[in-house]
Amino acid sequence: MPASTRTKKSSNPKPNNPGSHNPVLKVTRYDLVSSTMMAIVIGLIVAVVWLFIWWNSTRIADPRTDVDLELIEIPGGFADGAPDETLLLESPEEETTDPSLSEPSDEIKIEEAFENVVELSAEASTQVDKQYEIDDSTSGKPGSASGTGRRPLGEGKGLSGLPREQRWIVTYNDRSGLSSYAKQLDHFGIELGALMPGGTLIYISKLSSASPKKRTEKSGLNEKRLYMTWQGGGRRKGDIQLFRKAGVNATGVTIFHFYPRETEQRMANLEIKYRNRKTKDIRRTYFTVSSSSGGYAFNVTNQTYFH
């Protein structure tokens, strides 16, 4: 009897498809590179955003600058004004007489060349007195710092009010040294002028240097800049010392401060911004000089008005 045969079954049966493999999960090299690049890009974006926030919060803001206004004034008189109006130059200092008034009569022509307001007011007052027989005792003293301060007589197309050279009062610190005073004048571009006997006008500039620059003119007919003269204070002595540095003896002569157009325009803007009043309503504007980050600056400290 033939022996029986048995089939032995394996404990690990093979898959029906010999070419298939079991699935395997793992991180490929592509996944590593792509995830690394994404992390770097996201980190850079976060860093740039943070740096922008830090820069914007710590940077110094640019100073706000206003556009300068071109102020054109055509001052005039009032139809019902006073014919004997004389200047009332208010100042805490004592009154001082203009040395030029003691000069011979031929000096009057030079003063007229510079449109000296006091001289012209005195001449106009004399003509009106003759026409209307007004008593001379009501007129102000020529060359003095006092006067009526009333509205001037006049009519026509001109606007009412006072021109800048009559309503502006500039005060420099008398306690600062001569060197500081000279630097202030140079900062504003102010040129000094001395009216010498005979009509010669001597200009000096670069006042803070050891030897100021000097030039001479025979007439002031071509001078169009705003100018001011002293009504008091101790700074006039400083001007004499500055002229002495340039080799000029300015003792006893009229000294002018000539303001450049840029400085005049800057002061006009400060005058308007102080109280936003119209220039025809302003009687006096008081300026002082103070130190600033850029050197020096004018400041308006007070204003008075006609009404």
C-alpha positions in Angstrom: 0.0 0.0 0.0 1.6 3.2 -1.1 2.5 5.7 1.6 0.3 8.7 1.9 1.8 12.2 1.2 0.9 15.4 3.2 1.4 19.0 2.1 3.2 21.1 4.7 1.8 24.6 4.9 4.2 27.5 5.5 3.6 29.9 8.4 4.6 32.9 6.3 2.5 32.6 3.2 3.9 34.4 0.2 1.7 37.0 -1.6 -0.1 36.0 -4.6 1.8 38.7 -6.7 5.5 38.0 -6.4 6.4 41.6 -7.8 4.6 43.8 -5.1 6.2 45.4 -2.0 4.8 46.4 1.4 4.2 50.3 1.6 6.9 52.2 3.6 6.6 55.8 5.0 9.7 58.0 5.3 11.1 61.6 4.8 12.8 62.0 1.5 15.7 64.3 0.7 13.4 66.5 -1.4 11.1 67.0 1.6 14.1 68.0 3.7 15.4 70.6 1.2 12.0 72.1 0.5 11.0 72.4 4.2 14.4 74.0 5.0 13.9 76.6 2.2 10.4 77.4 3.3 11.6 77.9 6.9 14.4 80.2 5.7 12.0 82.3 3.6 9.4 82.6 6.4 12.2 83.6 8.8 13.5 86.3 6.5 10.0 87.7 6.1 9.5 87.9 9.8 12.9 89.5 10.2 12.2 92.1 7.6 8.8 93.0 9.1 10.4 93.3 12.6 13.3 95.5 11.3 10.8 97.8 9.5 8.7 98.2 12.7 11.8 98.9 14.7 13.1 101.5 12.2 9.8 103.2 11.9 9.4 103.5 15.7 13.0 104.8 16.3 13.7 107.1 13.4 13.7 110.9 13.9 10.9 112.6 12.1 11.8 115.2 9.6 11.1 118.8 10.8 8.0 120.2 9.2 8.8 123.2 7.1 6.2 125.6 6.0 6.2 127.2 2.6 7.2 130.9 2.9 4.5 133.4 1.9 5.4 136.3 -0.3 4.1 139.3 1.7 3.7 142.5 -0.4 2.8 145.6 1.5 1.7 149.0 0.2 1.2 151.1 3.3 -0.5 154.4 3.2 -2.4 156.9 5.2 -6.0 157.6 6.3 -8.3 160.2 4.9 -9.1 161.3 8.5 -5.6 160.8 9.8 -3.5 163.4 11.7 -1.4 165.6 9.5 1.2 166.0 12.3 1.6 162.3 12.9 5.1 161.4 14.1 6.6 158.1 15.0 6.2 156.6 18.4 9.1 154.2 18.7 8.4 152.4 21.9 11.5 151.1 23.6 12.6 150.3 27.2 15.7 152.3 26.7 16.2 156.0 27.1 15.6 158.3 24.2 18.6 159.1 22.0 18.9 161.8 19.4 20.0 160.9 15.9 23.6 162.2 15.4 22.9 162.9 11.8 20.6 165.7 12.7 23.5 167.8 13.9 25.3 167.5 10.5 25.1 170.3 7.9 22.1 170.7 5.7 23.7 168.9 2.8 23.4 165.7 4.8 19.6 165.9 4.3 19.9 164.7 0.7 21.7 161.6 1.9 19.1 160.8 4.4 16.4 161.2 1.7 18.3 158.7 -0.4 17.8 156.1 2.3 14.1 157.1 2.7 14.6 158.2 6.3 11.1 158.1 7.7 11.8 160.7 10.4 13.1 163.2 7.9 10.2 162.7 5.5 7.6 162.9 8.2 9.1 166.2 9.4 9.1 167.7 5.9 5.5 166.5 5.3 4.4 167.9 8.6 5.9 171.3 7.8 4.1 171.5 4.4 0.8 170.6 5.9 1.3 173.1 8.7 1.7 175.9 6.2 -1.4 174.9 4.4 -3.7 174.4 7.4 -1.9 176.7 9.8 -1.4 174.0 12.4 0.5 174.9 15.5 4.1 173.5 15.4 3.8 172.6 19.1 1.6 169.6 18.2 4.4 168.1 16.1 6.8 165.5 17.4 10.4 166.3 17.9 12.4 165.4 14.8 14.9 162.6 15.4 13.4 161.7 18.7 12.1 158.3 19.8 8.8 159.9 21.0 5.8 161.1 19.0 2.1 161.2 18.6 1.7 157.7 17.2 -1.6 158.7 15.6 -2.8 157.7 12.1 -1.1 159.5 9.3 -2.9 161.8 6.9 -3.4 160.5 3.4 -5.8 159.1 0.8 -5.7 157.2 -2.4 -5.2 153.7 -3.5 -2.6 152.8 -0.9 -3.4 150.5 2.0 -3.4 151.7 5.5 -0.8 150.7 8.1 2.9 151.1 8.7 5.7 149.7 6.7 8.0 147.1 8.2 10.8 149.5 9.0 8.4 151.5 11.2 6.6 148.7 13.0 9.5 146.2 13.6 11.6 146.5 16.7 14.5 144.0 17.0 16.3 143.5 20.4 19.7 141.9 20.7 21.0 140.6 24.0 23.2 143.2 25.5 24.8 140.8 27.9 26.3 138.5 25.3 29.9 139.2 24.2 30.9 141.0 21.0 31.9 137.7 19.3 28.5 136.2 19.9 26.8 139.4 18.6 28.9 139.3 15.5 28.0 135.7 14.8 24.3 136.5 15.1 24.6 139.2 12.5 26.6 136.9 10.2 24.0 134.2 10.6 21.2 136.4 9.4 23.3 137.9 6.6 23.0 141.4 8.1 25.5 143.9 6.7 26.4 147.1 8.6 26.7 150.5 7.0 28.1 153.7 8.3 27.1 157.1 6.8 30.3 159.1 6.9 30.6 162.9 6.6 30.4 163.9 2.9 27.9 161.2 2.0 30.2 158.2 1.7 28.6 154.9 2.9 31.0 152.3 4.2 29.7 148.7 4.4 31.2 145.9 6.4 30.3 142.2 6.4 31.9 138.9 7.7 31.7 140.5 11.1 32.8 137.5 13.1 36.2 137.3 11.3 39.3 139.0 12.5 39.2 141.5 9.7 35.6 142.2 8.4 35.1 142.7 4.7 34.8 146.4 3.8 33.4 148.1 0.7 32.6 151.8 0.0 29.7 153.4 -2.0 29.4 157.1 -2.8 25.6 157.0 -2.7 22.8 154.9 -1.4 20.4 155.5 -4.2 20.6 151.9 -5.4 20.1 150.4 -1.9 16.8 148.5 -1.9 17.2 146.3 1.2 15.3 146.8 4.4 17.4 148.7 6.9 17.1 149.7 10.5 18.9 152.2 12.8 19.4 152.2 16.6 16.8 153.8 18.9 18.5 152.7 22.2 20.4 150.0 23.9 24.1 149.2 24.2 24.6 147.3 21.0 25.4 150.5 19.0 28.7 150.5 20.9 29.3 147.0 19.6 28.7 148.2 16.0 31.3 150.9 16.5 33.8 148.2 17.8 33.0 146.0 14.7 33.7 149.0 12.4 36.9 149.6 14.4 38.0 146.0 13.6 37.7 146.9 9.9 39.7 150.1 10.4 36.7 152.5 10.3 36.0 155.1 13.0 32.1 155.1 13.1 31.8 157.2 16.3 29.1 159.9 16.0 27.8 158.8 12.6 24.5 157.0 11.6 24.9 153.2 11.5 22.5 151.1 9.5 21.6 147.4 9.6 20.8 146.1 6.1 18.7 142.9 6.1 18.8 140.5 3.1 15.6 139.6 1.4 15.5 136.1 2.8 15.8 137.3 6.4 13.2 140.0 5.9 10.8 137.4 4.4 11.4 135.0 7.4 10.6 137.8 9.9 7.5 138.7 7.9 6.2 135.2 8.1 6.9 135.1 11.9 5.0 138.3 12.3 1.9 136.9 10.6 2.0 133.5 12.4 2.2 135.1 15.8 -1.5 136.1 16.0 -2.7 135.8 12.4 -3.4 139.5 12.2 -3.4 141.6 9.1 -0.3 143.8 8.7 -2.3 146.9 8.3 -3.7 146.4 11.9 -0.2 145.9 13.5 1.3 148.9 15.1 4.5 147.2 16.5 6.1 143.8 16.3 8.9 143.0 18.8 11.6 140.5 17.8 14.3 139.0 19.9 17.2 136.7 18.9 17.7 133.3 20.5 20.0 130.3 20.0 18.7 127.4 18.0 20.0 124.1 16.7 20.9 125.7 13.4 22.6 128.7 15.0 20.2 131.6 15.8 16.6 132.4 15.2 14.2 135.4 15.4 11.3 135.1 17.8 8.2 137.4 18.1 7.7 138.2 21.7 4.9 140.8 21.5 2.6 142.8 19.2 0.6 145.9 19.5 -2.3 146.9 17.3 -4.1 150.0 16.1 -7.5 148.7 17.2 
